[in-house]
Amino acid sequence: MSGLTFAVEIAFGLLFVATFVTWLRRRDAVSLDVMLIFAALAGLFFVSAISTVSTNQELAGALALALLFAQPVLTLRLVARIRPIRRSVLVGAGLVWALTAVPPIFISMRVVWPLLFGGLIAFVITDIVAAVYLWLEARKRVASAKARLVAAAAGSALMAAAILVSIIGPALTHSSGSASEAGRATALMAALLFAGAFVAPQWIRRIGGAITSAQFTGHLLSGPAGERPEEIWSRLAELARRTTGASVGLVAIG
């Protein structure tokens, strides 16, 4: 095992542990969806490790691919928690996962290899779609909320890029080893971005809170002279709505 492979496995393993602890503390739907994303990836590495000593390596490989293919579908599920997504998109992604990931568990991968190739393509497309949705939502936010969504979008895009590099790289470089290393490096960058988006350390959160407070103050002082109190509160309510991602903000005066 190369040092880069070890770093990727440790990074996603720690992400799973951190998000699992967060879910245990909060027990909300968003925390659960975040944890499931990294549970799939942690499970992938666990199954891959077991496959080295397993008597049925083909089954272990099929299970590992099923977990890998689940990652973008679970990311879309998370996105649906924070912004509207057509139900057909979610259902379609789930059906594609079932059609490409489940058969290889019961049928030899040598027989259903076209499904595996289709699953890799679906992985790339679904992760890119999730990244676009996250980026569009980030445009509506401000301060730390925007930065975290941008990081999540970039992480999803890099996960797609990691698979693309691993598939296309050998044909371009005529070296599967260098392409695999490039794919792992891309996955490691994705893990770091996911860490910033979902399990940022306390000092980064404090900085984000300070930036948000500064923007609130700047927004308060940016109004024209003689502005009515209700107009000031309306502007602040809009900023609060964009920071939290709420659908509407309500201010009661008097």
C-alpha positions, -999 to +999 in steps of 0.1 A: +000+000+000+014+034-010+016+063+014-010+082-007-034+053-006-030+051+032-036+089+035-068+087+015-082+058+036-073+075+068-088+108+057-122+093+047-121+070+078-117+101+101-145+119+082-168+089+089-159+089+126-163+127+129-197+127+111-209+097+130-201+114+163-219+146+150-250+125+141-250+108+175-251+143+191-277+159+169-298+130+155-312+151+127-317+142+090-289+163+076-263+149+100-275+114+091-272+120+053-237+135+058-226+105+079-240+080+053-219+095+025-187+088+044-200+055+058-202+043+022-166+054+015-153+040+048-171+008+040-155+007+006-120+008+021-129-017+048-142-042+022-112-036+000-089-044+029-108-076+037-107-087+000-069-092+003-075-121+026-109-132+014-115-165-003-141-148-026-123-117-039-148-112-067-177-108-042-156-085-021-148-064-052-185-062-062-195-051-027-167-024-027-180-011-061-216-010-048-204+011-019-184+034-042-214+038-066-236+048-036-215+079-027-229+103-053-265+090-048-261+097-011-247+132-018-277+140-040-299+128-010-281+153+012-285+181-014-323+175-014-323+183+023-310+218+017-326+228-016-354+216-039-345+188-063-369+171-087-380+137-073-373+122-107-336+130-103-333+113-070-354+083-081-334+080-113-301+081-095-312+054-071-325+032-099-292+035-118-273+026-087-295-005-082-291-016-119-253-012-120-243-021-084-265-050-074-262-075-103-224-079-099-229-091-063-248-121-076-235-125-111-198-128-122-184-094-130-169-109-162-205-113-174-219-080-163-188-058-169-209-034-191-230-026-160-198-018-141-186+006-168-221+022-168-219+025-130-186+044-133-201+068-158-232+073-136-209+079-107-191+108-125-224+123-138-242+121-105-213+136-086-211+165-111-249+170-108-246+171-070-217+196-073-237+219-096-267+218-072-244+226-042-227+255-061-261+269-071-272+269-035-239+284-024-246+314-047-277+322-025-258+321+007-233+345+024-203+342+047-193+309+062-225+291+049-215+300+013-179+289+019-189+255+033-213+248+004-186+258-021-162+234-004-188+206-006-194+213-043-157+213-051-153+181-031-180+164-051-166+176-084-131+163-073-146+128-065-159+127-101-125+139-113-107+112-093-127+084-111-122+101-145-085+103-139-084+066-129-103+055-160-089+078-187-055+084-172-039+051-183-050+056-219-034+091-219-002+084-199+003+047-209+009+041-172-018+028-149+004+034-119+008+071-124-029+075-132-039+057-101-016+079-080-032+110-096-066+097-089-057+091-052-042+126-049-075+140-063-095+120-039-074+132-010-080+168-020-117+160-021-115+146+014-098+178+027-126+199+011-153+177+026-136+182+060-138+219+056-175+217+045-188+192+071-164+189+101-145+222+101-125+226+134-138+251+160-113+278+152-124+279+116-160+281+127-152+310+150-136+328+121-167+321+100-189+335+127-168+366+130-170+372+092-208+367+094-211+392+123-189+417+104-212+414+073-243+419+095-227+451+109-216+463+074-251+456+060-266+476+089-244+506+082-248+505+044-283+518+043-292+554+033-296+582+058-330+585+072-339+548+065-369+536+085-364+509+112-386+484+094-364+488+062-333+481+083-348+450+099-360+438+065-324+440+051-311+422+081-338+395+079-328+389+043-291+385+052-301+361+080-322+341+056-293+338+031-269+329+059-291+301+073-306+290+040-342+295+053-370+299+028-383+330+045-374+355+072-399+371+095-394+401+117-420+413+142-418+450+151-437+466+179 
